[in-house]
């Protein structure tokens, strides 16, 4: 069985540390690849050498990102045949209703608001890991070699 990789798309260093800590404290020991802006996320999937990057089991996607915002990242992931079925979980502090509506309209698998309270955040990460890494049966993903 292949290693289940998590791709964390997060520009805030504090939120990155908090997320990684919550994963570890919940015994979610999967490899986590971190990219810090929307362009890096797109490069991970579509850039030069992207075919060498392991296909993540899930993407944790912040919305308010530099260079390319999270909703545009999601739009491009869904528009490409190679990544259309990629599980993408929006994990953001945005409370804007339009972000929720647009996220689901663009094909987000889930929309989770980052709780301010660490205990609540820990529980959210625990449940997220249990569902997406253990219970969920992912669609078979076959990435074409980029030419």
C-alpha positions in Angstrom: 0.0 0.0 0.0 1.3 3.4 -0.9 2.0 6.2 1.7 -0.9 8.5 2.1 0.4 12.1 1.5 -1.3 15.3 2.7 -0.7 18.4 0.8 -1.1 21.5 3.0 -1.5 24.8 1.1 -1.1 27.4 3.8 0.6 30.8 3.8 0.4 31.6 7.5 3.4 30.1 9.4 1.4 30.0 12.6 -1.5 28.1 11.0 1.0 25.8 9.4 2.6 25.0 12.7 -0.7 24.6 14.4 -2.0 22.2 11.7 1.2 20.1 11.8 1.0 19.9 15.6 -2.6 18.9 15.5 -1.9 16.2 13.0 1.0 14.8 15.2 -1.0 15.0 18.4 -3.8 13.0 16.8 -1.3 10.4 15.7 -1.7 11.3 12.0 1.8 10.6 11.0 1.4 10.7 7.2 3.9 12.7 5.2 2.8 16.3 4.9 4.0 18.4 2.0 3.6 22.1 2.5 3.3 24.8 -0.1 2.9 28.4 0.9 1.0 30.1 -1.9 -1.4 29.3 -4.6 1.2 29.3 -7.4 3.3 26.7 -5.5 0.2 24.5 -5.2 -0.4 24.7 -9.0 3.3 24.0 -9.6 3.0 20.9 -7.4 0.3 19.5 -9.7 1.1 21.0 -13.1 4.6 22.6 -13.0 7.8 21.3 -14.4 8.6 18.0 -12.8 5.1 17.7 -11.3 4.8 14.1 -12.5 7.5 13.2 -9.9 5.4 14.6 -7.0 3.4 12.0 -5.3 -0.4 12.3 -5.7 -1.7 13.4 -2.3 -4.5 11.5 -0.6 -6.0 14.9 0.3 -5.3 18.6 -0.1 -5.9 21.0 2.8 -6.4 24.3 1.0 -6.5 27.7 2.6 -8.4 30.3 0.6 -6.6 33.6 1.3 -3.3 32.9 -0.4 -0.7 35.1 -2.1 -0.1 34.9 -5.9 -3.1 32.7 -6.7 -6.1 32.5 -4.3 -7.4 29.2 -3.1 -10.6 29.3 -5.1 -8.6 29.7 -8.3 -6.3 26.8 -7.3 -9.5 24.7 -6.8 -10.9 25.8 -10.1 -7.7 24.8 -11.9 -7.5 21.4 -10.1 -11.1 20.6 -11.1 -10.5 21.8 -14.7 -7.7 19.3 -15.4 -8.5 15.7 -16.2 -5.5 14.5 -14.2 -6.6 16.1 -11.0 -10.4 16.4 -11.3 -11.0 13.7 -8.7 -8.4 14.9 -6.3 -9.9 15.3 -2.8 -9.7 19.0 -1.8 -10.8 20.1 1.7 -11.0 23.8 2.2 -9.5 24.6 5.6 -9.8 28.3 6.2 -10.6 31.0 8.6 -12.9 32.7 6.1 -16.5 33.2 7.4 -17.7 34.7 4.1 -20.8 32.8 2.9 -19.8 33.5 -0.7 -16.5 31.6 -0.1 -18.5 28.6 1.1 -20.9 28.7 -1.9 -18.1 29.3 -4.4 -16.0 26.5 -2.9 -18.7 23.9 -3.2 -19.7 25.2 -6.6 -16.1 24.7 -7.8 -16.1 21.1 -6.4 -14.6 21.3 -2.9 -15.1 18.0 -1.1 -15.5 19.7 2.2 -15.4 23.2 3.7 -14.0 23.5 7.3 -13.6 26.7 9.2 -10.5 26.8 11.4 -11.8 26.9 14.9 -10.1 29.6 17.0 -9.9 27.3 20.1 -7.0 24.8 19.9 -9.0 22.0 21.5 -11.7 22.4 18.8 -9.1 22.6 16.1 -7.5 19.4 17.4 -10.9 17.6 17.2 -11.6 19.0 13.7 -8.2 17.7 12.5 -8.8 14.3 14.3 -12.1 13.8 12.5 -10.7 15.1 9.2 -7.8 12.6 9.4 -10.1 9.7 10.4 -12.5 10.3 7.6 -10.2 11.2 4.7 -7.2 9.0 5.5 -8.9 5.9 7.0 -12.6 5.7 6.2 -12.9 7.3 2.7 -12.4 5.1 -0.3 -10.6 7.4 -2.8 -11.3 7.3 -6.5 -8.5 5.6 -8.5 -6.1 8.4 -9.6 -3.8 7.9 -12.6 -1.6 10.8 -13.3 -0.4 11.1 -16.9 3.2 11.9 -17.4 3.6 15.6 -18.2 5.3 16.2 -21.5 
